[in-house]
């Protein structure tokens, strides 16, 4: 161990290799509810692509596991270290290398956070529109999990905005994919293969992102419904209406009470409406021109009335911003309330009513309290599950995920598989797909040192 640490210190500098008592507890876990913290052999903090290359070359020679970490905001155990390996942390790689206004591109290091990038873009009238809900999340972590968020219904997810990468392979080889161009028909798309690979194929050290003009106007509409089924059934007509919402969320009544109470906000909903409501639809419309946004608000309000909304509230701008901010903190509200785990399954939009009905029935059968909210506009359903018994909860989750997959969906819409969703992913995935993924893993990482025990399980780490 001493010899290995000395080699890493020679590469990144002695202060940038942490071990023993020098490893802060924050490095031992991410935000997943069910992981057990693990102290790595060492935390290594590189500052350049060249240093990452040398670290991986050394780790490969020693056959030492390597787990990458951005901000540690993940919800699936993806950045939890392994005890006999190193945690490669990007705390020192937080430079925004370029903002190319003409090409509407930003080039960033993996430790740059969403808030870092937003602060740099705002004075230029630009925006990176993917916003998974945690401003401290790193772009490297977002790329690793193909993060989404509330704005995905209009703007898509991370992979739709990544044009190119610089990555380091397990043996230390540096590779560049893509570039500032927006399309290519030149060979395999390695950029998109790497996005969402959760640090199991290569380590990202630079990301080229699309950015775009920042909307100047926005409006938030809140529509209470008597049932969650009515909320779900309203989604397709809204999406097909042409108003093109930037955010289209459902929040059930328990989740709404929790997030508004935690944030200390009062939306001014009359008590008689609250008493009838079982769920809420939250829609944000934005654009460059106030008149167009106002026109869309009017059209949407009329449509919601025909779709069974108990009422339609156009929130003042401050209240609208407060509600969206509160919704972004829903995970932490559920965690503080004692939730035992969360689900972020994704299914085709049209299947949401039947899926939620099935989940409610499963909750009743297992004796679980299930509450939630989600990016209903793109079929990403977020559930907080209160069921302390671990065995029963595992069985419930398996049925929830099997239901999602049977409906044409997938286990995770944006959080990733990591270590915590691994059994569900492996048990519900097509065996041919899994074997192909494992073959790809072997090509990129034949010793299986990158992200062992996550995404594909130990069978995906051919050591």
C-alpha positions as CSV (number, residue, x, y, z in Angstrom):
1,X,0.0,0.0,0.0
2,X,2.8,2.4,0.9
3,X,4.5,1.9,-2.4
4,X,1.2,2.5,-4.3
5,X,0.5,5.7,-2.4
6,X,4.1,7.0,-3.1
7,X,3.6,6.4,-6.8
8,X,0.3,8.4,-6.8
9,X,2.0,11.2,-4.8
10,X,4.7,11.5,-7.4
11,X,2.0,12.0,-10.0
12,X,-0.4,14.5,-8.3
13,X,1.7,15.8,-5.4
14,X,1.7,14.7,-1.8
15,X,-1.1,16.9,-0.6
16,X,-3.4,15.5,-3.2
17,X,-3.3,11.9,-2.1
18,X,-5.5,11.4,1.0
19,X,-5.4,8.2,3.0
20,X,-6.4,6.9,6.5
21,X,-7.7,9.7,8.7
22,X,-7.1,12.2,5.9
23,X,-10.1,10.8,4.0
24,X,-13.1,12.9,4.8
25,X,-16.4,11.1,5.4
26,X,-17.9,12.9,2.5
27,X,-15.7,10.8,0.2
28,X,-17.1,7.5,1.5
29,X,-20.6,7.7,0.1
30,X,-23.0,9.5,-2.2
31,X,-26.6,10.5,-1.5
32,X,-28.1,7.0,-2.1
33,X,-30.3,6.0,0.8
34,X,-29.2,2.4,1.1
35,X,-25.4,2.4,0.6
36,X,-22.9,1.6,3.3
37,X,-20.1,4.2,3.4
38,X,-16.7,2.7,2.4
39,X,-13.3,4.3,3.0
40,X,-11.0,3.8,0.0
41,X,-7.3,3.0,0.1
42,X,-6.8,6.6,-1.0
43,X,-8.5,9.6,-2.5
44,X,-6.4,10.9,-5.4
45,X,-7.1,14.4,-6.7
46,X,-5.6,15.0,-10.2
47,X,-5.5,18.5,-11.8
48,X,-4.9,17.6,-15.5
49,X,-5.7,15.0,-18.1
50,X,-2.1,14.0,-18.0
51,X,-2.2,13.4,-14.3
52,X,-5.3,11.2,-14.7
53,X,-3.5,9.3,-17.4
54,X,-0.5,8.6,-15.2
55,X,-2.8,7.6,-12.2
56,X,-4.7,5.1,-14.4
57,X,-1.5,3.8,-15.9
58,X,-0.2,3.1,-12.4
59,X,-3.5,1.7,-11.2
60,X,-3.6,-0.6,-14.2
61,X,-0.1,-1.9,-13.5
62,X,-1.1,-2.6,-9.9
63,X,-4.6,-3.9,-11.0
64,X,-6.1,-1.5,-8.5
65,X,-9.8,-0.6,-8.7
66,X,-10.6,3.0,-9.6
67,X,-13.9,4.7,-8.8
68,X,-14.5,8.2,-10.2
69,X,-16.3,10.9,-8.2
70,X,-17.6,14.4,-9.1
71,X,-19.7,16.1,-6.4
72,X,-21.0,13.0,-4.8
73,X,-24.7,14.0,-5.4
74,X,-25.6,10.7,-7.1
75,X,-28.5,8.7,-5.9
76,X,-27.5,5.1,-6.9
77,X,-24.2,4.4,-5.2
78,X,-22.2,5.0,-8.4
79,X,-19.4,7.0,-6.7
80,X,-19.1,4.9,-3.5
81,X,-15.5,3.7,-3.3
82,X,-14.2,0.2,-2.9
83,X,-12.0,-0.6,0.1
84,X,-9.0,-1.9,-1.9
85,X,-9.0,0.8,-4.5
86,X,-8.7,4.5,-5.1
87,X,-11.3,7.2,-5.4
88,X,-10.4,9.5,-8.3
89,X,-12.0,12.9,-7.2
90,X,-12.3,15.9,-9.5
91,X,-12.3,18.6,-6.9
92,X,-9.3,20.2,-8.6
93,X,-10.6,20.0,-12.1
94,X,-13.2,22.7,-12.1
95,X,-12.1,25.0,-14.9
96,X,-14.4,26.3,-17.6
97,X,-11.9,26.2,-20.4
98,X,-13.9,28.0,-23.1
99,X,-17.3,29.5,-23.8
100,X,-17.6,29.8,-27.6
101,X,-20.5,32.3,-28.2
102,X,-20.4,32.0,-31.9
103,X,-20.7,28.2,-31.9
104,X,-22.8,28.2,-28.7
105,X,-20.5,25.7,-27.0
106,X,-18.9,25.4,-23.6
107,X,-15.8,23.3,-22.9
108,X,-15.6,22.3,-19.2
109,X,-13.6,20.1,-16.9
110,X,-15.5,17.3,-15.1
111,X,-15.6,18.9,-11.7
112,X,-17.4,22.0,-13.0
113,X,-20.8,22.2,-11.3
114,X,-24.1,23.2,-12.8
115,X,-24.1,26.4,-10.7
116,X,-20.5,27.2,-11.8
117,X,-21.5,26.9,-15.5
118,X,-24.8,28.8,-15.0
119,X,-23.0,31.8,-13.4
120,X,-20.6,32.0,-16.3
121,X,-23.3,31.7,-18.9
122,X,-25.9,34.1,-17.5
123,X,-24.1,37.4,-18.2
124,X,-23.7,36.2,-21.8
125,X,-27.4,35.6,-22.2
126,X,-26.8,31.8,-22.6
127,X,-28.0,28.7,-20.7
128,X,-27.1,25.1,-20.4
129,X,-30.7,23.9,-20.1
130,X,-30.3,20.4,-18.5
131,X,-31.0,20.9,-14.8
132,X,-31.2,17.6,-12.7
133,X,-32.3,19.5,-9.6
134,X,-29.0,19.8,-7.7
135,X,-27.0,22.8,-8.6
136,X,-23.9,21.4,-6.9
137,X,-23.9,18.4,-9.2
138,X,-20.8,18.1,-11.5
139,X,-20.9,18.0,-15.2
140,X,-18.7,14.9,-15.1
141,X,-21.2,13.1,-12.9
142,X,-24.1,14.3,-15.1
143,X,-22.3,12.8,-18.1
144,X,-21.7,9.6,-16.3
145,X,-25.3,9.0,-15.5
146,X,-26.9,10.8,-18.5
147,X,-28.7,13.0,-16.0
148,X,-32.1,14.5,-16.8
149,X,-34.3,16.6,-14.7
150,X,-37.5,18.6,-14.9
151,X,-36.6,20.4,-18.1
152,X,-36.1,17.2,-20.1
153,X,-39.6,17.4,-21.6
154,X,-38.5,20.2,-23.8
155,X,-34.7,20.3,-23.7
156,X,-33.8,16.6,-23.5
157,X,-31.2,15.0,-21.2
158,X,-27.5,15.3,-20.9
159,X,-26.6,13.1,-23.9
160,X,-28.6,15.5,-26.1
161,X,-26.2,18.3,-25.2
162,X,-22.8,16.6,-25.2
163,X,-20.9,17.1,-28.4
164,X,-17.5,15.7,-27.5
165,X,-15.4,14.3,-24.7
166,X,-11.8,13.8,-23.7
167,X,-11.5,10.6,-21.7
168,X,-8.7,8.4,-20.3
169,X,-8.9,4.7,-20.8
170,X,-8.1,2.2,-18.1
171,X,-4.5,1.7,-19.3
172,X,-3.9,5.5,-19.3
173,X,-4.5,6.1,-23.0
174,X,-6.1,9.5,-23.7
175,X,-8.8,9.6,-26.3
176,X,-10.9,12.5,-27.8
177,X,-14.3,11.9,-29.2
178,X,-16.6,14.3,-31.1
179,X,-16.0,18.1,-31.2
180,X,-17.8,21.4,-31.7
181,X,-19.8,20.1,-34.6
182,X,-23.4,19.2,-34.0
183,X,-23.7,16.1,-36.3
184,X,-21.6,13.4,-37.8
185,X,-22.0,10.2,-39.8
186,X,-18.4,9.2,-39.4
187,X,-18.1,5.8,-37.7
188,X,-19.4,4.6,-34.3
189,X,-20.6,7.4,-32.0
190,X,-18.2,6.8,-29.1
191,X,-19.3,10.0,-27.4
192,X,-22.8,8.7,-26.9
193,X,-21.5,5.2,-25.9
194,X,-19.5,6.8,-23.1
195,X,-22.3,9.1,-21.9
196,X,-24.3,7.1,-19.3
197,X,-21.6,4.5,-18.8
198,X,-21.1,5.5,-15.1
199,X,-17.4,5.5,-15.1
200,X,-17.1,1.8,-16.1
201,X,-15.6,2.4,-19.6
202,X,-13.3,5.4,-19.2
203,X,-12.7,8.5,-17.1
204,X,-13.9,11.8,-18.5
205,X,-11.6,14.8,-18.2
206,X,-13.2,17.3,-20.6
207,X,-16.7,17.8,-21.9
208,X,-17.9,19.9,-24.9
209,X,-21.5,21.0,-24.3
210,X,-24.1,22.7,-26.4
211,X,-25.5,25.9,-24.9
212,X,-28.3,28.1,-26.1
213,X,-30.0,31.5,-25.7
214,X,-31.4,32.0,-22.2
215,X,-35.2,32.5,-22.2
216,X,-36.2,36.0,-21.1
217,X,-39.7,35.2,-19.9
218,X,-41.3,32.4,-17.9
219,X,-44.7,31.6,-16.3
220,X,-45.6,28.8,-13.9
221,X,-49.1,27.2,-13.9
222,X,-50.4,25.1,-11.1
223,X,-53.4,22.8,-11.7
224,X,-54.9,20.7,-8.9
225,X,-56.8,17.5,-9.9
226,X,-59.1,15.2,-8.0
227,X,-57.0,12.1,-8.8
228,X,-53.5,11.2,-9.9
229,X,-55.0,9.3,-12.9
230,X,-56.5,12.5,-14.2
231,X,-53.2,14.2,-13.9
232,X,-51.5,11.5,-15.9
233,X,-54.2,11.5,-18.5
234,X,-53.8,15.2,-19.0
235,X,-50.1,14.9,-20.1
236,X,-50.5,13.7,-23.7
237,X,-53.0,16.4,-24.6
238,X,-50.7,19.1,-23.2
239,X,-47.7,17.7,-25.0
240,X,-49.6,17.5,-28.2
241,X,-51.2,21.0,-27.9
242,X,-48.2,22.9,-29.2
243,X,-47.5,25.0,-26.1
244,X,-44.2,23.1,-25.7
245,X,-43.7,23.3,-21.9
246,X,-40.2,23.6,-20.4
247,X,-41.4,21.8,-17.3
248,X,-44.3,19.3,-16.9
249,X,-44.4,17.8,-13.4
250,X,-46.8,15.9,-11.3
251,X,-46.7,16.1,-7.5
252,X,-49.1,14.1,-5.4
253,X,-50.8,15.7,-2.4
254,X,-48.5,14.2,0.2
255,X,-45.3,15.3,-1.7
256,X,-46.8,18.7,-2.3
257,X,-47.5,19.2,1.5
258,X,-44.0,18.0,2.3
259,X,-42.1,20.2,-0.1
260,X,-44.1,23.4,0.5
261,X,-44.0,23.0,4.3
262,X,-40.2,22.3,4.2
263,X,-39.7,25.4,2.0
264,X,-42.1,27.5,4.0
265,X,-44.1,28.6,1.0
266,X,-47.9,29.3,0.7
267,X,-49.1,29.1,-2.9
268,X,-52.5,30.6,-2.0
269,X,-54.6,27.6,-3.0
270,X,-58.0,27.9,-1.3
271,X,-58.7,25.3,1.3
272,X,-61.8,23.9,-0.5
273,X,-59.6,23.2,-3.5
274,X,-56.9,21.6,-1.4
275,X,-59.5,19.3,0.2
276,X,-60.6,18.0,-3.1
277,X,-57.1,17.6,-4.7
278,X,-55.2,14.4,-4.8
279,X,-52.4,15.6,-7.1
280,X,-51.1,18.6,-8.9
281,X,-49.7,19.3,-12.3
282,X,-47.0,22.0,-12.5
283,X,-46.2,23.5,-15.9
284,X,-43.6,26.0,-16.7
285,X,-43.7,27.9,-20.0
286,X,-40.8,30.0,-21.1
287,X,-39.6,31.9,-24.2
288,X,-37.9,35.0,-25.5
289,X,-41.1,37.1,-25.8
290,X,-43.6,38.0,-23.2
291,X,-46.5,38.2,-25.6
292,X,-45.9,34.6,-26.8
293,X,-45.6,33.2,-23.3
294,X,-48.8,35.0,-22.3
295,X,-50.6,33.6,-25.3
296,X,-49.4,30.0,-24.4
297,X,-50.5,30.5,-20.8
298,X,-54.0,31.4,-21.9
299,X,-54.2,28.4,-24.3
300,X,-52.9,26.0,-21.6
301,X,-55.3,27.4,-19.0
302,X,-58.3,26.8,-21.3
303,X,-57.0,23.3,-22.1
304,X,-56.5,22.4,-18.4
305,X,-60.1,23.3,-17.7
306,X,-61.3,20.9,-20.3
307,X,-59.0,18.1,-18.9
308,X,-60.7,18.1,-15.5
309,X,-58.5,20.5,-13.4
310,X,-60.3,21.7,-10.3
311,X,-58.9,25.1,-11.0
312,X,-55.9,26.7,-12.8
313,X,-53.5,29.1,-11.0
314,X,-51.0,31.2,-12.8
315,X,-48.5,31.8,-10.0
316,X,-46.7,35.1,-9.4
317,X,-43.1,34.8,-10.6
318,X,-41.7,34.6,-7.1
319,X,-44.1,31.9,-6.1
320,X,-43.4,30.0,-9.3
321,X,-39.7,30.1,-8.7
322,X,-40.1,29.0,-5.1
323,X,-42.3,26.1,-6.1
324,X,-39.8,24.8,-8.6
325,X,-36.9,25.2,-6.1
326,X,-39.0,23.3,-3.5
327,X,-39.7,20.6,-6.0
328,X,-36.0,20.2,-6.7
329,X,-35.5,19.5,-3.0
330,X,-38.1,16.7,-3.0
331,X,-35.6,14.0,-2.4
332,X,-34.1,15.6,0.7
333,X,-37.6,16.3,2.0
334,X,-38.5,12.6,1.6
335,X,-35.2,11.6,3.2
336,X,-35.8,13.8,6.2
337,X,-39.3,12.4,6.5
338,X,-37.8,8.9,6.9
339,X,-38.3,7.4,3.4
340,X,-36.4,4.1,3.1
341,X,-35.6,4.3,-0.6
342,X,-36.6,5.9,-3.9
343,X,-37.6,4.8,-7.4
344,X,-36.9,6.7,-10.7
345,X,-38.3,4.3,-13.2
346,X,-39.2,5.6,-16.7
347,X,-42.0,4.4,-18.9
348,X,-43.8,5.7,-22.1
349,X,-46.0,8.6,-21.2
350,X,-49.2,6.9,-22.3
351,X,-48.6,4.1,-19.8
352,X,-48.3,6.3,-16.7
353,X,-51.9,6.1,-15.5
354,X,-51.9,2.2,-15.5
355,X,-48.4,2.2,-14.1
356,X,-49.2,4.4,-11.1
357,X,-52.4,2.4,-10.5
358,X,-50.4,-0.8,-10.4
359,X,-47.8,0.8,-8.1
360,X,-50.5,1.9,-5.7
361,X,-51.9,-1.6,-5.6
362,X,-48.5,-3.0,-4.9
363,X,-48.0,-0.5,-2.1
364,X,-51.2,-1.6,-0.5
365,X,-50.3,-5.3,-0.8
366,X,-46.9,-4.8,0.8
367,X,-48.0,-2.4,3.4
368,X,-45.8,0.4,2.1
369,X,-46.5,4.2,1.9
370,X,-45.6,5.3,-1.5
371,X,-45.6,9.0,-2.4
372,X,-44.0,11.0,-5.1
373,X,-43.6,13.4,-8.0
374,X,-42.0,13.1,-11.3
375,X,-41.1,14.4,-14.8
376,X,-44.4,13.2,-16.1
377,X,-43.8,14.9,-19.4
378,X,-41.1,12.4,-20.3
379,X,-42.4,9.4,-18.3
380,X,-39.9,9.6,-15.5
381,X,-41.7,8.7,-12.3
382,X,-40.1,9.4,-8.9
383,X,-41.4,7.6,-5.9
384,X,-40.5,7.7,-2.2
385,X,-41.1,4.4,-0.5
386,X,-41.6,4.0,3.2
387,X,-41.1,0.4,4.1
388,X,-38.6,-0.5,6.7
389,X,-38.4,-4.3,6.2
390,X,-35.5,-4.7,3.8
391,X,-36.6,-8.1,2.3
392,X,-40.2,-6.9,1.7
393,X,-38.9,-3.7,0.2
394,X,-36.6,-5.6,-2.2
395,X,-39.6,-7.7,-3.3
396,X,-41.8,-4.7,-3.7
397,X,-39.1,-2.9,-5.8
398,X,-38.6,-5.9,-8.0
399,X,-42.3,-5.9,-8.8
400,X,-42.3,-2.1,-9.3
401,X,-39.4,-2.4,-11.8
402,X,-40.8,-5.5,-13.5
403,X,-44.0,-3.5,-14.0
404,X,-42.1,-0.6,-15.5
405,X,-40.1,-2.9,-17.9
406,X,-43.3,-4.7,-18.9
407,X,-44.8,-1.4,-19.8
408,X,-42.0,-0.7,-22.2
409,X,-39.9,1.3,-19.7
410,X,-36.6,0.9,-17.8
411,X,-35.3,0.7,-14.3
412,X,-33.8,4.1,-14.2
413,X,-34.7,7.3,-16.1
414,X,-31.9,9.5,-14.8
415,X,-30.2,8.4,-11.6
416,X,-28.3,5.5,-13.1
417,X,-27.8,2.0,-11.9
418,X,-24.7,2.3,-9.8
419,X,-24.6,-0.4,-7.1
420,X,-28.0,0.1,-5.6
421,X,-30.2,-0.7,-8.6
422,X,-27.9,-3.4,-9.8
423,X,-30.0,-6.5,-8.8
424,X,-33.1,-5.0,-10.4
425,X,-31.3,-4.0,-13.6
426,X,-29.7,-7.4,-14.0
427,X,-32.9,-9.3,-13.3
428,X,-35.0,-7.3,-15.7
429,X,-32.6,-6.8,-18.6
430,X,-32.4,-8.9,-21.7
431,X,-29.5,-11.4,-21.4
432,X,-28.3,-10.6,-25.0
433,X,-28.0,-6.9,-24.2
434,X,-26.1,-7.6,-20.9
435,X,-23.6,-9.9,-22.7
436,X,-23.0,-7.3,-25.4
437,X,-22.5,-4.6,-22.7
438,X,-20.0,-6.9,-20.9
439,X,-18.1,-7.4,-24.2
440,X,-17.9,-3.7,-24.6
441,X,-16.7,-3.3,-21.1
442,X,-14.0,-5.9,-21.7
443,X,-12.7,-4.0,-24.8
444,X,-12.5,-0.7,-22.9
445,X,-11.3,-2.1,-19.5
446,X,-10.0,-5.7,-19.9
447,X,-8.7,-5.8,-16.3
448,X,-12.0,-4.6,-14.9
449,X,-10.5,-1.9,-12.7
450,X,-13.0,0.9,-13.6
451,X,-16.1,1.1,-11.4
452,X,-16.0,-2.5,-10.3
453,X,-19.2,-4.0,-8.9
454,X,-21.5,-1.4,-10.4
455,X,-23.8,-1.1,-13.5
456,X,-23.0,-4.6,-14.8
457,X,-22.1,-6.4,-11.5
458,X,-19.0,-8.5,-10.9
459,X,-19.7,-10.6,-14.0
460,X,-19.1,-7.3,-15.9
461,X,-15.6,-7.0,-14.4
462,X,-13.6,-9.8,-16.1
463,X,-10.7,-9.9,-13.7
